Every structure is written in C-alpha cells, then in structure tokens.
Amino acid sequence: MAAPKLQGLAHFSIPVSDVAASSEFYENIVGCKHLFSTPPGNMSFLDAGGMCIILCKHESPINPKIDDHNGVHHSFMLDSEDFDSALENLRANDVEIFFEEDRQGGVVNGPRCYFHDPDGTVLEYINLTSYSGTNA
C-alpha cells in the first residue's frame, strides 16, 4: 500500500506558558494575525500567511535551556522586500537574533535569521529563494 499524497500542512501547534503574552508576541513581533482564542484562554489560533498556528497552554518551563535546540525550529517565510525590516523590528523590540546567514545550495535556501519566542522556542525568518522539494 502506498503512502497518501499530502496536500500540505493544515496547522501546527506551539507550546507556550502564557497564551495571552505569547499571542501578543506572535502578532506584534512575528507578524501573525489573530483568528480565535478559546474561551478558557488555553489556545490561540493565529494565521501566518495562510498557515494556521495554534499556541497551546503548557506547563513551564517550555524550553528549560535556551539554545539553538539543535535545528528544531519553526520557520516563517518573508518576501525579500520585507526581510530587512522584519529583522529591524526584532531588534527594535529587543528580540535577539542569535544566528543569521544566507544559505544556498541546500534543500531550503535563502537569507535567514533565528530568534526565540518568550518561552525560548526557536523561530526563523527566511526569504525563501529556492526549495529542492519543488523539483521532486
């Protein structure tokens, strides 16, 4: 039996210790749009350029050791004309960019930067210039 043909991702969830504070960060700093919060306030649904992200209340600490998490992160695509201003917005809001590069010749290519959300989850901005999966 063959594996199913995926159509894409419907959503992904990110654990957070404070849904309201994290929702504000993802809206005002990252650039997501608020869609809905559950009445008890334990989940917040956000739109990130057509992809749904669900911030889910979880016991803290979420990431007890703040580091690069060995490549585990969530990546947000930006247009090339928005990339530099997005980095400026991070810096203006005292969000540390802990790594920045323009990676080419791999699977997912383009200028990128990495930073943490309030719970230490690693996030990435990328100006996606090419993806080898489009040729697969």
Protein Blocks (a to p, Z undefined) as FASTA:
>chain_A
ZZdddfbdfbdcdddfblklmmmmmmmmnopacfbdcfklpaccddeehiacdddddddd
fblpgceknopacdddddfklmmmmmmmmmmnopacfbdcddehilbgcdddddddfkop
acdddddfbdfklmZZ
